[in-house]
Amino acid sequence: MLKRPRAVIGSLAAAAVMLFAPVSSAWADTYWQCVPFARLISGVQIYGDAYTWWRQAAGKYETGFTPKAGAVLCFKPVGKMRLGHVAVVSQVLTDRVIQITHANWSRIGGTRGQIEKDVTVIDVSPSGDWSQVKVWYDPVRDLGSSTYPTHGFIYQDATAIKIANSRLNSAQNAAIAVAQGAAGQVASVIRPGAGPLQILSQAADSTDRIAALIQAATQMQPPAESN
């Protein structure tokens, strides 16, 4: 009977750990820029517009043209993207296909400033050096028609990894606390004095109670972020 509640709590915790799942109106109202978001989840301590990151990385971080999980992919300014763009590699699928997590790319629900997790990017450069890419565009539910020039990848150093992991752990602890608090609220309504996990097992087949748990657990505010 605990299988379903565990799945619910696990999905909620995962969303909170990543710090950016748009699961409530409060989260959706937050407008994320690509730079502070990439710095937040990669731990790479570079500030300023995205187009300056590649230059700033010189002598501070290792750079290259091979994707690695946790690395920051730097886009060159082009067209309407005059300030460039930065995104964090979340997974390397093949030598020419990766997934990235980034902010302020697609218009989702007609608005910018939102976060997309694990979206596809394909290297379409003639020499396979990731100098030209195509990026998933949510409104068309496919790779966009445009090709974007990139500088390459900025790799995390030990300090960046430590910072990113620290933020991940902090978010995970917050997610657990929120989920437990939500479970406690449901428990107090169903049977005052009973433990949350006991009540969750009884509430597993109740759509209304699971919905209440989800609603309660997704009311936390997004973390403040400043440059």
C-alpha positions, 0 to 999 in steps of 0.5 A: 500500500505504500508504493503509491505514496512513496512515488508521490513523495519521491517525485515531489522531492525530485522537483524540489531538489532541482530548485526549478520545477514550475509546479505552482503559480508562485514558481511560475511567476518567477522570471529566470534569466539564463546566467544566474540559473546556470551559475546556481546549478553548475557552481561555476562562479562567473558573473555578467552577460552570457556572451562574456562567460567564455572570455571570463573563463580563460585562466579560471576554468578549464574549457573545451569542445567535448560535453561533460555532465555539469559543464556550461555550454556557452552560446555566441551572440546571434540575431535576437540572442544578442547577449548570448546564452548559457546552459548546463549539461545534464546528461551526455547521450552520445558524442553528438547528442546531449541534454541540457537544463537551462532558463529563458529559452522557450516560450512556455504558455506564451511567456519567457523566463521559464526553466526547462530540464533535460532538453535535447541539443544536437551537434550539427557542426561539420567537424563535430566540435560542438561549434553549431547546435540545434536546441529543443524548442518547446512550442513546436515540441521538437528541435527548433529550425535555427542553428546556433553558434557556440564557443564550447564548454566551461568545465566545473572545477572542484570548488564549483562541484562542491558548491553545486553539491552543497546547493543540491543537498540543501534543496533536498533537505528542504524538499524532505521537510516540505513533503513531511510537513504536507504529509503531517497536514493530511494526517491530522485531518484524517486521524488526529494523533496518527503518524504521517507515514501510517496515514499515507498508507491508508490514503494511498487509494484516495485521489482527494487525499493524494491531491491534497498532499501534492497541493500542500507540498508545492506551495513553497516559494522559489529561492531568491537569486541575485547576481 
